[in-house]
Amino acid sequence: LKGRMASRYERQVMLPQIGASGQARFLVSSVLVVGCGGLGSTLLYDLCGMGIGRIGFCDGDVVSLHNLNRQFLHTVSDIGRNKAQSAFEKLSAFAPELVLEPYEMHLLDENADLVANYDLVLLAVDSIAARLTANRACVRAKKPLVDAGIHGLRGSLYTFLPGKTACLSCYYGSTPPNQSAPIPSFAPVVSAISSLEALAAANILLGLSNPTEGRVLLFDGETMMTECVSISRSESCTVCT
């Protein structure tokens, strides 16, 4: 690392868990973020701050006023615009030295082979159906996947490792439930879970211990307590077995 690049990341290079070799690993790594809303906002900023060399992100939604209590990538002037394009503009200004790849689309079965182009997939979506679509693609491509979710003052985090841990279909089941009601969201909880997801991504890319591998981390924002629950692979799973 030289010049501005070295200066930008010097405070995290000081960490023994990262160092110059870890920062170099970040810069040659690639991550795909599915969703550029609440979870995606803080997550994408964290990934850019970490110095992940190539970051893809997809979202087919447009910005709405009710998004802005927690979706910090977007502003009032972005209302009605595609979230991935809005995110690209903000992140390009924040980290112009990184390769940023926006996809103005939802991740669907017909385009989910996109995950094969990245080292790691991070979910920032609000539906079980979207999670299961990404999960199927990651199982096929043998790519690790980190899933995050929030509901009001509570959040969760889980890491799937191909061939080692339960996949999301083992956890959620293969048939997504109907989801029609809006999900209550509070910015501090959304940001906290997003940052934990970024930390899990860092641990995976650096080869460090990751407590959410095969275990769901549950966060309660009311008590500010966490607990981890192990998830076993399902012998009847039609996706990963």
N, C-alpha and C positions, 0 to 999 in steps of 0.2 A: 504494500500500500504506500502511495506517495502523494504528496501535495494535499489538495483539498480533501481527497478521499480519506487519507490517513487522519487528517484533522477532524473530519466529520465524525468518525467512529472511535476516536482515541479514548473516550471515557468508558466505552464498553470493552475495548481491547485490553484495558487495565484489569478486567475480571479474569481470574485464572481459569474459569470455566470456558472462556472464549479465547482470549489471546489473539495474536496475529494469525495463527493457523485457523482458528475458528472463524475469524472475520473473513479470511480468504475463502473458507468453505461456504459461508453465507453468500458471498458475491458470485459464486459459481452455481448456486442452488436456484431451483425454480419452484414456484408455488402457484397453485390455482385456487382462488377464492370464489366460492359460489355464493353470490349475494352481495350487493353493495348498499345495504340498508343500515339498520341500527348496529347489528353485530359487525357487519362488514366495514362500517366507517372507522371505528377504533382499530379494528384488526388490520385494515390496509395501511393506516398510518403507522401502526406498530411495525409491520413488515418492512415498510420503507425506512423507518427509523433504524431498524436492525441492519439494513443493507442487503436484503435479499436481492440477488442480481437480476432475476426475471420474475415478474409477478403478473399473472393473468387474473382477470376478474370478469365475471359475467352476471348480467341481470337484465331481464326483459321489462321490468317495471319502470314507471315514470315517477318522478318526485311529486309528493303531495304535501299540503300544508301540515297535515297531522303526523307526517314523518319527522318533522323538524325538532321535536322535543328530544330526540336521541340520535338522529342521523346526521352527524357532524360533517360529513363530506359535502353536504348540500346546503344551499341557502334559499331564501325566499325567491331570488331571481332564477333559481333552477326549477321551480314548480312547473310541471308539464314536460320536462326534459327527461330523457332516458338516464337512469341512474349510473350505468357503466360509463357513459360519455361524460357526465358530470364529474364522476370520480376521477376519470382520466385527467381532466383539466386541473383539478385540485392537486392530485398526486404528482403530476408532471411539474408543477410549480414547486412542490415540496421536495422532490427528489429527482431532479432532471438527469442524474447520472445513471439511473436504473432503467432497465427495459420494462416498460409497462404495456400490457396487452389487453385492451378492453374488448369485451364481446357483448354486443347489445342484444342479448337473447337470454331466455331461460335455458337451463341445462335440461335437456330432454333425452329420451332413449336414442333418438335419431342423431343427436349431435354429441352425445356423452363420451364418444371415443376421444374427445378433446383431452380428457384427463390423462391419457397416455403420454402427452407431451410435457408433463410436469413431474417433479420428484415427489410432490406432496399435495394433497387436496384438503382444503379447509372449508367447512360448511358454515354459512351464515344465513341460513334460510329459516322460514317460519312454518313450513309444512312437512308432515311426515312423508308425503308423496315425493317431494323434492329430495329429501334425504335418501329415500330408497332408490331413486333413480341414480343418484351419485354413487351410492353404495354398490349397486350392480356393476356400474362402470369400473369402479376401483377394484372390485373383486376380479373382474375380467382382466384388467390391466396390471393386477398385482401392485397396486399403489396404496400406500398408507393414507388413512383418512382420519381427520379430526372433526368431530361433530360437536357443536355448541348450541345451546338453546336457552331461552328465558321465558318466564311466565310471571308477570308481576314482579314481586320481590325475590323470586327464586330463579336459579339458573343451574345449568348442568354442562358437563364436558366429558367427552368420551373419545378414546383413540382406538381405531381399528388398525391392526397390522396383519397383512395378508398371510394366511397359513398359521397364524399364532394366536389370534384372539377372536372372540365372537364378532361377527359383522353386524351391521345395523339391522339386517333382517332377523338375525337371532334375537335382537333386543326389542325391536318395534313390531316384529311380525312381518309377513310378506304382503298383507293387504292393508293399505293406509285407511285410517278412519276418516269419515267426513269431518272437515274442519271449515266452519262457516263464520263462527264468531270471531271478532277482533281479539288479538292477544294483548292484554295489558302490558305496558312497557314503561320502565322508569330508567332514565339515563344512567345513573350511577351503577345499577345492576348490569345493564347492557354493556357498559364500558368495562366493568370488572370482569365479566365472563369473556369478553373479547380479548382482553389483555392476557387472561389465563390461557386462552386458545393460542395466542401468539407465543406465549412461553412454552406451551407444549410443542409447538412447531419448532421452536429453537432447539429444544431438547432432542427432538427427533433428528433434525438436520445435523446436530453436533454429536449425535451418538451418545447422549447423556441419558440418565435414568428419567423416565416419564411415568409418574404415578397414575396417569389416566389410561395406560395401556391395558385394555381388558377390564378396566374399572371405571364406573361412572362417578365423577366428582359432583356432588350435590352442594350447592351454595344457597344459604338462606340469608337474604339481605336484611331481614328483620333482626336476627340474632347475630349476624356476621359470623356464622359458624359454617364449617364444611365437614362433609363426611364422604367416604368412598365406599361404593358397593360393587363387588365383583360380579361380572356377567359371564356366564358359561356359554360355550358354543352349543348350539342346538343341533342335535343329531337329525332333526327333521327339516332343518333349513334347506331350502331349495336353491339358495344362492351360493353359499360358501362351502357346502359339504358335497 
